[in-house]
Amino acid sequence: MLEDNNADKCIKETSILEEYNINWTQKLGAGISGPVRVCVKKSTQERLALKILIDRPKARNEVQLHMMCATHPNIVQIMEVYANSVQFPHESSPRARLLIVMEMMEGGELFHRISQHRHFTEKMASQVTKQIGQALEHCHSLNIAHRDLKPENLLFKDNSLDAPVKLCDFGFAKIDQGDLMTPQFTPYYVAPQVLEAQRRHQKEKSGIIPTSPTPYTYNKSCDLWSIGVIIYVMLCGYPPFYSKHHSRTIPKDMRKKIMTASFDFPEDEWSQISEMAKDIVRKLLKVKPEERLTIEGVLGHPWLNCTEALDNVLPSAQMMMDKAMVAGIQQAHAEQLANMRIQDLNISLKPLNSVNNPILRKRKLLGKQRDGFFIHDPENSGEDSNVALEKLRDVIAQCILPQAGENEDEKLNEVMHDAWRFNRDCKLLRDGLQGLSWDGSLSLICGGEVVFYSADRDRRFRNPFCTK
């Protein structure tokens, strides 16, 4: 395991393929920065997890903070980090990336584990909470706020009954110097202060209110609010703050509930749950950070140190067996994270009419030529042709800059099918739709135009790495 806190000193520039075999088709899950894959260390045959990030300061900061925290037994360990140039099938050229080798967490996510356990008791929930608290205490002792504490980022080491739970994904983590302003969050677990920071940031950006010389900030207590929500969900199977209206952003009714800490303990699910459990939830879900339990207060709370059996079986396991409900919650998280990620990178795509991309300018000028890629229909020119061109531009945008955290194959499939509706004479597009799930036999490359290559005819796509 890496123990040096200086990330740059620990990053190797040799090819990862010298020491690891990578399974490109097996994905363990998706973090905020992209899918996590399986790799095997050649010398020991140990299965490990591989996370790949675009090599930029934000990614190096994530590695740095994760490495600082990873010495704790309840935080996923980083084994090695490589800086390699990698060319994926949908890219025209290699890009500098960080490849983070981490310990494998075979036991799955917190929600999945609970749903598989027919007799998940209150005592078990208390024990899980204690481990989460210990991981967070370690982060906070280093003055690091995680900022994205949620069940999907809590993984079990293996499938044994006493497997430890570990915190992962430091993509939103930040050193807390009293200046935490960027509103990074996942809707169901976001603290009121984070929403207030977002509200003020948006109003200042829109010119509704003047930019303050002392921006509104929040601190590590936002992680404590998230623990309160996680405890609530573990105990009953649904979040304390929710909305009947699904939206890509937090609906007004849900935002109001969070800002006022409006929640209750419905009798059907909470009648058999101890008052100690309800007490810790109440003390964590406080609107004012100064009234909220500290991490020391959490670890010292009677519910985590109770000698009583607390063997009452919780309703959460049965509730979480409803895969559609759990999937809906996770989808809402992913959509919000995708929105924030684009804002955080400050990326914008210009309107088609004002686009300054030389590739698209050339294609617009050649729009009258039926070249099998951009189609001009004299009977449906004007707006329809602009739509067709825009749909193809969406394909190019997805190839050049896929949104991390999404299923890349599914998203590419979606935009290509959308483009196909307006460009049905495009043979390249039609062929591409037949080979989107990359298994090494067909590769999608995006450069001056969308081109498909067979891996059998182009050996470089058997090995997507070019070492520095």
Beta strands, then each sheet from edge to edge (+ up, - down):
strand 1: 11-12
strand 2: 20-31
strand 3: 34-41
strand 4: 47-54
strand 5: 78-86
strand 6: 95-103
strand 7: 108-109
strand 8: 144-145
strand 9: 154-156
strand 10: 165-167
strand 11: 174-175
strand 12: 442-446
strand 13: 450-454
strand 14: 465-466
sheet 1: 1+ 5+ 6- 4+ 3- 2+
sheet 2: 1+ 5+ 14-
sheet 3: 7+ 9- 10+
sheet 4: 8+ 11-
sheet 5: 12+ 13-
end
